[in-house]
Amino acid sequence: AQRVTQPEKLLSVFKGAPVELKCNYSYSGSPELFWYVQYSRQRLQLLLRHISRESIKGFTADLNKGETSFHLKKPFAQEEDSAMYYCALADSNYQLIWGAGTKLIIKP
Amino acid sequence: DVKVTQSSRYLVKRTGEKVFLECVQDMDHENMFWYRQDPGLGLRLIYFSYDVKMKEKGDIPEGYSVSREKKERFSLILESASTNQTSMYLCATLTLKGTDTQYFGPGTRLTVL
């Protein structure tokens, strides 16, 4: 079954500390994975996608096919990173399969 | 820049009322989606449409219907609203040309009393 799992509903770290938001997937084909972010009172927006291998706002995510993971990382968290983060997988029909989301809180 | 708009940011309706949520996009995207977003459940797909007058059920279509008479507009209809349909509703569009990225509207917070 196709599934995206974000095991943490809530993650709280201090400003300046490293952040890792976990995402594991189950998919039989070649996955295309995304991280979306929703800041308070704003619309959901794309943060990054694995095929572009880019770093956005200091965040990176590496696809690990062996561990079927796509964890989102940032070495030094900032207060403005506080948001809801969703991991998503695109199937062969371009439908996105969503994780339940992780609420990230950065403490000052 | 893609623009996806939703008719209301906040909506309060009574049980049994018929509710229309409208979504309009201005970028000629083929695919449009309706999701609901609930705490702890994330985003769940209700319906999607890949062309005018075409629609497909998503994961949770029960209690909902949709209409796509024009390419730019995708409506979500609650035939008889119930309290368990209180949620944040998000519309999204997708083009298969280029980035394959979904663009989201700002959301409609629906409360059914």
Chai-1 contact restraints between the chains, C-beta under 6 A:
chainA,res_idxA,chainB,res_idxB,connection_type,confidence,min_distance_angstrom,max_distance_angstrom,comment,restraint_id
A,R43,B,F104,contact,1.0,0.0,6.0,A-B,restraint_1
A,R43,B,P106,contact,1.0,0.0,6.0,A-B,restraint_2
A,L44,B,F104,contact,1.0,0.0,6.0,A-B,restraint_3
A,L46,B,T101,contact,1.0,0.0,6.0,A-B,restraint_4
A,W98,B,G42,contact,1.0,0.0,6.0,A-B,restraint_5
A,W98,B,L43,contact,1.0,0.0,6.0,A-B,restraint_6
A,G99,B,G42,contact,1.0,0.0,6.0,A-B,restraint_7
A,A100,B,L41,contact,1.0,0.0,6.0,A-B,restraint_8
A,A100,B,G42,contact,1.0,0.0,6.0,A-B,restraint_9
A,G101,B,G42,contact,1.0,0.0,6.0,A-B,restraint_10
